[in-house]
Amino acid sequence: MVEHADQAERLQEQAQDTTLAIVEPETKAKRKTATPKVRKPRKTKAPPRLCARWGVFDSAMRQVAIFDYNQRAAAEEKVADLVARKKTTHFVQMVKEPMQEPKLSDGSAVE
């Protein structure tokens, strides 16, 4: 048994010696990899505020007139007038437009 233990120790020593022989020489300069830069996420812009209005359109989808949202009856009257006068198709459709930013007294816009 002692012979088997001695033989196992010799095999381990030989295995360690061979692994040391495989090691690359340190004369080669190892290249360092650059770490990727961490990017800050962009701040998302708030969507613009929209204003709903009523638009009067002809059959070619051209806007003929526009009315505020609370004036739908006036828009319907305009359509009836145009249909009677021009004998063409007109209709009312909601139009959403970006609102104007309110200005302060010093000239800067409100955020």
Chimera marker file (.cmm) of the C-alpha trace (Angstrom):
<marker_set name="trace">
<marker id="1" x="0.000" y="0.000" z="0.000" r="1" g="1" b="0" radius="0.5"/>
<marker id="2" x="2.815" y="2.340" z="0.794" r="1" g="1" b="0" radius="0.5"/>
<marker id="3" x="4.167" y="1.710" z="-2.693" r="1" g="1" b="0" radius="0.5"/>
<marker id="4" x="0.831" y="2.709" z="-4.229" r="1" g="1" b="0" radius="0.5"/>
<marker id="5" x="0.740" y="5.919" z="-2.196" r="1" g="1" b="0" radius="0.5"/>
<marker id="6" x="4.331" y="6.767" z="-3.214" r="1" g="1" b="0" radius="0.5"/>
<marker id="7" x="3.504" y="6.094" z="-6.840" r="1" g="1" b="0" radius="0.5"/>
<marker id="8" x="0.381" y="8.316" z="-6.649" r="1" g="1" b="0" radius="0.5"/>
<marker id="9" x="2.456" y="11.159" z="-5.147" r="1" g="1" b="0" radius="0.5"/>
<marker id="10" x="5.008" y="10.893" z="-7.950" r="1" g="1" b="0" radius="0.5"/>
<marker id="11" x="2.267" y="11.020" z="-10.574" r="1" g="1" b="0" radius="0.5"/>
<marker id="12" x="0.813" y="14.148" z="-8.990" r="1" g="1" b="0" radius="0.5"/>
<marker id="13" x="4.227" y="15.834" z="-8.929" r="1" g="1" b="0" radius="0.5"/>
<marker id="14" x="4.771" y="14.999" z="-12.596" r="1" g="1" b="0" radius="0.5"/>
<marker id="15" x="1.343" y="16.364" z="-13.487" r="1" g="1" b="0" radius="0.5"/>
<marker id="16" x="2.168" y="19.625" z="-11.662" r="1" g="1" b="0" radius="0.5"/>
<marker id="17" x="5.508" y="19.882" z="-13.447" r="1" g="1" b="0" radius="0.5"/>
<marker id="18" x="3.851" y="19.495" z="-16.863" r="1" g="1" b="0" radius="0.5"/>
<marker id="19" x="1.265" y="22.150" z="-16.117" r="1" g="1" b="0" radius="0.5"/>
<marker id="20" x="4.006" y="24.595" z="-15.186" r="1" g="1" b="0" radius="0.5"/>
<marker id="21" x="5.756" y="23.943" z="-18.481" r="1" g="1" b="0" radius="0.5"/>
<marker id="22" x="2.601" y="24.894" z="-20.442" r="1" g="1" b="0" radius="0.5"/>
<marker id="23" x="2.295" y="28.355" z="-18.894" r="1" g="1" b="0" radius="0.5"/>
<marker id="24" x="2.894" y="31.163" z="-21.419" r="1" g="1" b="0" radius="0.5"/>
<marker id="25" x="5.953" y="33.311" z="-20.965" r="1" g="1" b="0" radius="0.5"/>
<marker id="26" x="5.257" y="36.711" z="-19.421" r="1" g="1" b="0" radius="0.5"/>
<marker id="27" x="7.105" y="38.616" z="-22.113" r="1" g="1" b="0" radius="0.5"/>
<marker id="28" x="3.921" y="38.901" z="-24.157" r="1" g="1" b="0" radius="0.5"/>
<marker id="29" x="1.944" y="41.959" z="-23.237" r="1" g="1" b="0" radius="0.5"/>
<marker id="30" x="-1.606" y="41.039" z="-22.389" r="1" g="1" b="0" radius="0.5"/>
<marker id="31" x="-4.211" y="43.381" z="-23.795" r="1" g="1" b="0" radius="0.5"/>
<marker id="32" x="-6.716" y="44.816" z="-21.382" r="1" g="1" b="0" radius="0.5"/>
<marker id="33" x="-10.263" y="44.943" z="-22.612" r="1" g="1" b="0" radius="0.5"/>
<marker id="34" x="-12.017" y="48.254" z="-22.210" r="1" g="1" b="0" radius="0.5"/>
<marker id="35" x="-15.088" y="48.170" z="-20.062" r="1" g="1" b="0" radius="0.5"/>
<marker id="36" x="-18.186" y="49.413" z="-21.870" r="1" g="1" b="0" radius="0.5"/>
<marker id="37" x="-19.332" y="52.866" z="-20.812" r="1" g="1" b="0" radius="0.5"/>
<marker id="38" x="-22.591" y="53.005" z="-18.950" r="1" g="1" b="0" radius="0.5"/>
<marker id="39" x="-24.999" y="55.298" z="-20.758" r="1" g="1" b="0" radius="0.5"/>
<marker id="40" x="-27.588" y="57.268" z="-18.914" r="1" g="1" b="0" radius="0.5"/>
<marker id="41" x="-31.094" y="56.777" z="-20.263" r="1" g="1" b="0" radius="0.5"/>
<marker id="42" x="-32.541" y="59.808" z="-22.014" r="1" g="1" b="0" radius="0.5"/>
<marker id="43" x="-35.265" y="61.694" z="-20.312" r="1" g="1" b="0" radius="0.5"/>
<marker id="44" x="-38.531" y="61.050" z="-22.099" r="1" g="1" b="0" radius="0.5"/>
<marker id="45" x="-40.318" y="64.136" z="-23.300" r="1" g="1" b="0" radius="0.5"/>
<marker id="46" x="-43.900" y="64.596" z="-22.270" r="1" g="1" b="0" radius="0.5"/>
<marker id="47" x="-46.270" y="64.321" z="-25.240" r="1" g="1" b="0" radius="0.5"/>
<marker id="48" x="-47.604" y="67.697" z="-26.393" r="1" g="1" b="0" radius="0.5"/>
<marker id="49" x="-50.971" y="68.764" z="-25.082" r="1" g="1" b="0" radius="0.5"/>
<marker id="50" x="-53.666" y="68.532" z="-27.727" r="1" g="1" b="0" radius="0.5"/>
<marker id="51" x="-56.762" y="70.647" z="-28.288" r="1" g="1" b="0" radius="0.5"/>
<marker id="52" x="-59.844" y="69.040" z="-29.874" r="1" g="1" b="0" radius="0.5"/>
<marker id="53" x="-61.715" y="71.098" z="-32.466" r="1" g="1" b="0" radius="0.5"/>
<marker id="54" x="-64.352" y="70.413" z="-35.126" r="1" g="1" b="0" radius="0.5"/>
<marker id="55" x="-63.249" y="70.639" z="-38.738" r="1" g="1" b="0" radius="0.5"/>
<marker id="56" x="-65.509" y="70.907" z="-41.776" r="1" g="1" b="0" radius="0.5"/>
<marker id="57" x="-64.076" y="68.912" z="-44.695" r="1" g="1" b="0" radius="0.5"/>
<marker id="58" x="-65.069" y="68.421" z="-48.331" r="1" g="1" b="0" radius="0.5"/>
<marker id="59" x="-65.019" y="65.125" z="-50.243" r="1" g="1" b="0" radius="0.5"/>
<marker id="60" x="-61.288" y="65.600" z="-51.107" r="1" g="1" b="0" radius="0.5"/>
<marker id="61" x="-60.465" y="65.772" z="-47.349" r="1" g="1" b="0" radius="0.5"/>
<marker id="62" x="-59.572" y="69.465" z="-47.576" r="1" g="1" b="0" radius="0.5"/>
<marker id="63" x="-60.358" y="71.449" z="-44.457" r="1" g="1" b="0" radius="0.5"/>
<marker id="64" x="-62.889" y="74.155" z="-45.286" r="1" g="1" b="0" radius="0.5"/>
<marker id="65" x="-63.551" y="75.563" z="-41.816" r="1" g="1" b="0" radius="0.5"/>
<marker id="66" x="-62.670" y="74.892" z="-38.179" r="1" g="1" b="0" radius="0.5"/>
<marker id="67" x="-64.664" y="75.475" z="-34.999" r="1" g="1" b="0" radius="0.5"/>
<marker id="68" x="-63.910" y="75.148" z="-31.293" r="1" g="1" b="0" radius="0.5"/>
<marker id="69" x="-65.015" y="71.937" z="-29.595" r="1" g="1" b="0" radius="0.5"/>
<marker id="70" x="-68.006" y="73.548" z="-27.895" r="1" g="1" b="0" radius="0.5"/>
<marker id="71" x="-69.315" y="74.906" z="-31.246" r="1" g="1" b="0" radius="0.5"/>
<marker id="72" x="-70.350" y="71.659" z="-32.924" r="1" g="1" b="0" radius="0.5"/>
<marker id="73" x="-73.805" y="73.028" z="-33.756" r="1" g="1" b="0" radius="0.5"/>
<marker id="74" x="-72.192" y="75.881" z="-35.715" r="1" g="1" b="0" radius="0.5"/>
<marker id="75" x="-70.038" y="73.366" z="-37.589" r="1" g="1" b="0" radius="0.5"/>
<marker id="76" x="-73.118" y="71.299" z="-38.489" r="1" g="1" b="0" radius="0.5"/>
<marker id="77" x="-74.853" y="74.468" z="-39.744" r="1" g="1" b="0" radius="0.5"/>
<marker id="78" x="-71.831" y="75.265" z="-41.920" r="1" g="1" b="0" radius="0.5"/>
<marker id="79" x="-71.983" y="71.755" z="-43.426" r="1" g="1" b="0" radius="0.5"/>
<marker id="80" x="-75.705" y="72.144" z="-44.171" r="1" g="1" b="0" radius="0.5"/>
<marker id="81" x="-75.062" y="75.540" z="-45.795" r="1" g="1" b="0" radius="0.5"/>
<marker id="82" x="-72.206" y="74.198" z="-47.968" r="1" g="1" b="0" radius="0.5"/>
<marker id="83" x="-74.211" y="71.155" z="-49.083" r="1" g="1" b="0" radius="0.5"/>
<marker id="84" x="-77.158" y="73.385" z="-50.048" r="1" g="1" b="0" radius="0.5"/>
<marker id="85" x="-75.018" y="75.950" z="-51.925" r="1" g="1" b="0" radius="0.5"/>
<marker id="86" x="-72.400" y="73.774" z="-53.650" r="1" g="1" b="0" radius="0.5"/>
<marker id="87" x="-74.277" y="70.479" z="-54.034" r="1" g="1" b="0" radius="0.5"/>
<marker id="88" x="-71.150" y="68.576" z="-52.876" r="1" g="1" b="0" radius="0.5"/>
<marker id="89" x="-70.386" y="66.320" z="-49.956" r="1" g="1" b="0" radius="0.5"/>
<marker id="90" x="-69.118" y="67.978" z="-46.774" r="1" g="1" b="0" radius="0.5"/>
<marker id="91" x="-68.797" y="66.522" z="-43.279" r="1" g="1" b="0" radius="0.5"/>
<marker id="92" x="-67.678" y="67.324" z="-39.733" r="1" g="1" b="0" radius="0.5"/>
<marker id="93" x="-64.716" y="65.566" z="-38.174" r="1" g="1" b="0" radius="0.5"/>
<marker id="94" x="-62.772" y="66.061" z="-34.947" r="1" g="1" b="0" radius="0.5"/>
<marker id="95" x="-59.301" y="67.576" z="-35.395" r="1" g="1" b="0" radius="0.5"/>
<marker id="96" x="-56.656" y="67.441" z="-32.653" r="1" g="1" b="0" radius="0.5"/>
<marker id="97" x="-54.086" y="70.230" z="-32.748" r="1" g="1" b="0" radius="0.5"/>
<marker id="98" x="-51.154" y="70.936" z="-30.412" r="1" g="1" b="0" radius="0.5"/>
<marker id="99" x="-51.943" y="73.625" z="-27.858" r="1" g="1" b="0" radius="0.5"/>
<marker id="100" x="-49.921" y="76.819" z="-27.623" r="1" g="1" b="0" radius="0.5"/>
<marker id="101" x="-47.679" y="76.987" z="-24.560" r="1" g="1" b="0" radius="0.5"/>
<marker id="102" x="-48.839" y="79.802" z="-22.260" r="1" g="1" b="0" radius="0.5"/>
<marker id="103" x="-46.310" y="82.646" z="-22.006" r="1" g="1" b="0" radius="0.5"/>
<marker id="104" x="-45.314" y="84.223" z="-18.714" r="1" g="1" b="0" radius="0.5"/>
<marker id="105" x="-45.103" y="88.014" z="-18.272" r="1" g="1" b="0" radius="0.5"/>
<marker id="106" x="-41.286" y="87.897" z="-18.616" r="1" g="1" b="0" radius="0.5"/>
<marker id="107" x="-41.546" y="86.165" z="-22.025" r="1" g="1" b="0" radius="0.5"/>
<marker id="108" x="-40.517" y="82.618" z="-21.036" r="1" g="1" b="0" radius="0.5"/>
<marker id="109" x="-42.718" y="79.576" z="-21.587" r="1" g="1" b="0" radius="0.5"/>
<marker id="110" x="-44.262" y="77.566" z="-18.769" r="1" g="1" b="0" radius="0.5"/>
<marker id="111" x="-42.804" y="74.064" z="-18.322" r="1" g="1" b="0" radius="0.5"/>
<link id1="1" id2="2" r="1" g="1" b="0" radius="0.2"/>
<link id1="2" id2="3" r="1" g="1" b="0" radius="0.2"/>
<link id1="3" id2="4" r="1" g="1" b="0" radius="0.2"/>
<link id1="4" id2="5" r="1" g="1" b="0" radius="0.2"/>
<link id1="5" id2="6" r="1" g="1" b="0" radius="0.2"/>
<link id1="6" id2="7" r="1" g="1" b="0" radius="0.2"/>
<link id1="7" id2="8" r="1" g="1" b="0" radius="0.2"/>
<link id1="8" id2="9" r="1" g="1" b="0" radius="0.2"/>
<link id1="9" id2="10" r="1" g="1" b="0" radius="0.2"/>
<link id1="10" id2="11" r="1" g="1" b="0" radius="0.2"/>
<link id1="11" id2="12" r="1" g="1" b="0" radius="0.2"/>
<link id1="12" id2="13" r="1" g="1" b="0" radius="0.2"/>
<link id1="13" id2="14" r="1" g="1" b="0" radius="0.2"/>
<link id1="14" id2="15" r="1" g="1" b="0" radius="0.2"/>
<link id1="15" id2="16" r="1" g="1" b="0" radius="0.2"/>
<link id1="16" id2="17" r="1" g="1" b="0" radius="0.2"/>
<link id1="17" id2="18" r="1" g="1" b="0" radius="0.2"/>
<link id1="18" id2="19" r="1" g="1" b="0" radius="0.2"/>
<link id1="19" id2="20" r="1" g="1" b="0" radius="0.2"/>
<link id1="20" id2="21" r="1" g="1" b="0" radius="0.2"/>
<link id1="21" id2="22" r="1" g="1" b="0" radius="0.2"/>
<link id1="22" id2="23" r="1" g="1" b="0" radius="0.2"/>
<link id1="23" id2="24" r="1" g="1" b="0" radius="0.2"/>
<link id1="24" id2="25" r="1" g="1" b="0" radius="0.2"/>
<link id1="25" id2="26" r="1" g="1" b="0" radius="0.2"/>
<link id1="26" id2="27" r="1" g="1" b="0" radius="0.2"/>
<link id1="27" id2="28" r="1" g="1" b="0" radius="0.2"/>
<link id1="28" id2="29" r="1" g="1" b="0" radius="0.2"/>
<link id1="29" id2="30" r="1" g="1" b="0" radius="0.2"/>
<link id1="30" id2="31" r="1" g="1" b="0" radius="0.2"/>
<link id1="31" id2="32" r="1" g="1" b="0" radius="0.2"/>
<link id1="32" id2="33" r="1" g="1" b="0" radius="0.2"/>
<link id1="33" id2="34" r="1" g="1" b="0" radius="0.2"/>
<link id1="34" id2="35" r="1" g="1" b="0" radius="0.2"/>
<link id1="35" id2="36" r="1" g="1" b="0" radius="0.2"/>
<link id1="36" id2="37" r="1" g="1" b="0" radius="0.2"/>
<link id1="37" id2="38" r="1" g="1" b="0" radius="0.2"/>
<link id1="38" id2="39" r="1" g="1" b="0" radius="0.2"/>
<link id1="39" id2="40" r="1" g="1" b="0" radius="0.2"/>
<link id1="40" id2="41" r="1" g="1" b="0" radius="0.2"/>
<link id1="41" id2="42" r="1" g="1" b="0" radius="0.2"/>
<link id1="42" id2="43" r="1" g="1" b="0" radius="0.2"/>
<link id1="43" id2="44" r="1" g="1" b="0" radius="0.2"/>
<link id1="44" id2="45" r="1" g="1" b="0" radius="0.2"/>
<link id1="45" id2="46" r="1" g="1" b="0" radius="0.2"/>
<link id1="46" id2="47" r="1" g="1" b="0" radius="0.2"/>
<link id1="47" id2="48" r="1" g="1" b="0" radius="0.2"/>
<link id1="48" id2="49" r="1" g="1" b="0" radius="0.2"/>
<link id1="49" id2="50" r="1" g="1" b="0" radius="0.2"/>
<link id1="50" id2="51" r="1" g="1" b="0" radius="0.2"/>
<link id1="51" id2="52" r="1" g="1" b="0" radius="0.2"/>
<link id1="52" id2="53" r="1" g="1" b="0" radius="0.2"/>
<link id1="53" id2="54" r="1" g="1" b="0" radius="0.2"/>
<link id1="54" id2="55" r="1" g="1" b="0" radius="0.2"/>
<link id1="55" id2="56" r="1" g="1" b="0" radius="0.2"/>
<link id1="56" id2="57" r="1" g="1" b="0" radius="0.2"/>
<link id1="57" id2="58" r="1" g="1" b="0" radius="0.2"/>
<link id1="58" id2="59" r="1" g="1" b="0" radius="0.2"/>
<link id1="59" id2="60" r="1" g="1" b="0" radius="0.2"/>
<link id1="60" id2="61" r="1" g="1" b="0" radius="0.2"/>
<link id1="61" id2="62" r="1" g="1" b="0" radius="0.2"/>
<link id1="62" id2="63" r="1" g="1" b="0" radius="0.2"/>
<link id1="63" id2="64" r="1" g="1" b="0" radius="0.2"/>
<link id1="64" id2="65" r="1" g="1" b="0" radius="0.2"/>
<link id1="65" id2="66" r="1" g="1" b="0" radius="0.2"/>
<link id1="66" id2="67" r="1" g="1" b="0" radius="0.2"/>
<link id1="67" id2="68" r="1" g="1" b="0" radius="0.2"/>
<link id1="68" id2="69" r="1" g="1" b="0" radius="0.2"/>
<link id1="69" id2="70" r="1" g="1" b="0" radius="0.2"/>
<link id1="70" id2="71" r="1" g="1" b="0" radius="0.2"/>
<link id1="71" id2="72" r="1" g="1" b="0" radius="0.2"/>
<link id1="72" id2="73" r="1" g="1" b="0" radius="0.2"/>
<link id1="73" id2="74" r="1" g="1" b="0" radius="0.2"/>
<link id1="74" id2="75" r="1" g="1" b="0" radius="0.2"/>
<link id1="75" id2="76" r="1" g="1" b="0" radius="0.2"/>
<link id1="76" id2="77" r="1" g="1" b="0" radius="0.2"/>
<link id1="77" id2="78" r="1" g="1" b="0" radius="0.2"/>
<link id1="78" id2="79" r="1" g="1" b="0" radius="0.2"/>
<link id1="79" id2="80" r="1" g="1" b="0" radius="0.2"/>
<link id1="80" id2="81" r="1" g="1" b="0" radius="0.2"/>
<link id1="81" id2="82" r="1" g="1" b="0" radius="0.2"/>
<link id1="82" id2="83" r="1" g="1" b="0" radius="0.2"/>
<link id1="83" id2="84" r="1" g="1" b="0" radius="0.2"/>
<link id1="84" id2="85" r="1" g="1" b="0" radius="0.2"/>
<link id1="85" id2="86" r="1" g="1" b="0" radius="0.2"/>
<link id1="86" id2="87" r="1" g="1" b="0" radius="0.2"/>
<link id1="87" id2="88" r="1" g="1" b="0" radius="0.2"/>
<link id1="88" id2="89" r="1" g="1" b="0" radius="0.2"/>
<link id1="89" id2="90" r="1" g="1" b="0" radius="0.2"/>
<link id1="90" id2="91" r="1" g="1" b="0" radius="0.2"/>
<link id1="91" id2="92" r="1" g="1" b="0" radius="0.2"/>
<link id1="92" id2="93" r="1" g="1" b="0" radius="0.2"/>
<link id1="93" id2="94" r="1" g="1" b="0" radius="0.2"/>
<link id1="94" id2="95" r="1" g="1" b="0" radius="0.2"/>
<link id1="95" id2="96" r="1" g="1" b="0" radius="0.2"/>
<link id1="96" id2="97" r="1" g="1" b="0" radius="0.2"/>
<link id1="97" id2="98" r="1" g="1" b="0" radius="0.2"/>
<link id1="98" id2="99" r="1" g="1" b="0" radius="0.2"/>
<link id1="99" id2="100" r="1" g="1" b="0" radius="0.2"/>
<link id1="100" id2="101" r="1" g="1" b="0" radius="0.2"/>
<link id1="101" id2="102" r="1" g="1" b="0" radius="0.2"/>
<link id1="102" id2="103" r="1" g="1" b="0" radius="0.2"/>
<link id1="103" id2="104" r="1" g="1" b="0" radius="0.2"/>
<link id1="104" id2="105" r="1" g="1" b="0" radius="0.2"/>
<link id1="105" id2="106" r="1" g="1" b="0" radius="0.2"/>
<link id1="106" id2="107" r="1" g="1" b="0" radius="0.2"/>
<link id1="107" id2="108" r="1" g="1" b="0" radius="0.2"/>
<link id1="108" id2="109" r="1" g="1" b="0" radius="0.2"/>
<link id1="109" id2="110" r="1" g="1" b="0" radius="0.2"/>
<link id1="110" id2="111" r="1" g="1" b="0" radius="0.2"/>
</marker_set>
